[in-house]
Amino acid sequence: MKNRILFVFAVLLFVLTGCARRGNIDGGPKDSLPPTLEVSLPKNFSTDFKGQEIRLTFDEYVKLKDVSKQLVVSPPLEHTPDVRPLLPSKTLTVRFRDTLRPNTTYSLNFGQSIQDNNEGVPLQQFRYVFSTGPYIDSLAINGGISDALERKADNFVTVMLYEWNETFNDSTIYKEKPRYVTSTLDSAVVFKLENLKEGRYQLIALKDKSNNYKFDPRSDKIAFASEPVVVPSDKPYKLRLFKENGSFRGLRPSQASGNRMLGGFEGDPRGAVYTVRNGTETVPSIVTRMPEKDSVQIWYKAPKVDSLQVSIKKDAFEKDFWVKLKNQKKDSIGFTAEKAGTLSFREQFQLRSATPLTAFDNTKITIRDKDSASVPFTTDYDVFNQKLTVVFEKKEEQRYKINMMPGALVDFYGHENDTLDYTVATRRLGDYGNMKVVLQNAKSFPVIIELTDAKGKVLAREVASKPEIDFLSLTPETYTMRLIYDHNGNGEWDSGSWMEHRQPEEVIYFPKDIILRSNWDINQEWDVGGG
């Protein structure tokens, strides 16, 4: 009997241990399915909608993410609908705070804002459509968005249609909301406007910083179709997004030091006239660009006074400002080499001056190679950007010593440089590569060919009036190549203008990156007509 009891006890212990092992929790398979809409009240695609509320019930608990940013209502409403609850729930309630238009088809695109509560799997581009009239408008147009200059387009671009009627004019997009609206995704460059009514429309796209469906040229990028869009249409529309340069507008200057003011601006400051006055007396001044800022520097010579008047004039803009002054330390002469060490054959030696320069004595400047032989040179000074360029012929595997004696450079205030010494060196020509670009089916000349890095920084550029373009002594690199049709021949890319109905100059990217290695010679053919 004792042995039987021990045997039964051992069997029970084994069974219980096995059950304990089988009971370990491993979390189960990960839920990768999005939520499913089970019931909507009223039903999706309902007509004769008279209420102010929609209820959406899903097969699982859902949560909302960035619904205020993701939800797009077309036509736009004055107030964003209230979507609740914000906590996880199986049922969402959408309450309208506006009076809905009669006989109008509305669509609510939730983007990726509705997600399952556990894994955050979004219900992609869920749309709820209803009509306040007896039928649903069912027409649609589609297209793509690109950046007019850069290779990568912006995300979340708002695409809009304005009715082309007797009340529409050029200023409408600044003041009124569109009839229909949609948005691209965070990774997509395509759009589709659905549930449209037959008619003629103006197609507009905005990178809408303020999310108000109105064009603000100071902050928004814009794209537009050059001709009215006629719905129905099977044509895919291609829109190129650009930032307008805008008209020049000078902002109130402020004191930056004892001899310098800073003045913000909008538009292009080149050619703007800044006049500094002390009473009726005109104060000597020079205007330069603040590096990498939307500001100019106004350098002035003036006695100690409490304030100065600054008059700004360019094109239609003209305004006077008074600037209060305090006793501050003055900027002094100084220099920074733009590139030290190795100088490529495509580069020139440049100095940036801390104060603007006004006088140069090249007899006090010498350049000698590693054998102490004198090297001929010329100098050029860009006063607006405060850059001195020293141009000389460079040979391979050389070292050049650049010496500037006191008095070689004199700034606006009469201060001279101390002795300046710089050393730069060159490498073998074989350390670089060459590329010949042969264009086919170019529509017009001149063109600008630019080679950029992956971030869009321009590393080399050539302006060409013929199909063959040579890039010599390029640094080994992976390049992105683009072509700009320089229609006005000014040697730079020009943006567009909505008020002038002018599209930006066309930019075409070579379809592949170009890998250039040391001592390579590439002959790159490019059928521009094929993209």
Order of alpha helices (4+ residues) and beta strands (2+ residues): alpha-beta-beta-alpha-beta-beta-beta-beta-beta-beta-beta-beta-alpha-beta-beta-beta-beta-beta-beta-beta-beta-beta-beta-beta-beta-beta-beta-beta-beta-beta-beta-beta-beta-beta-beta-beta-beta-beta-beta-beta-beta-beta-beta-beta-beta-beta
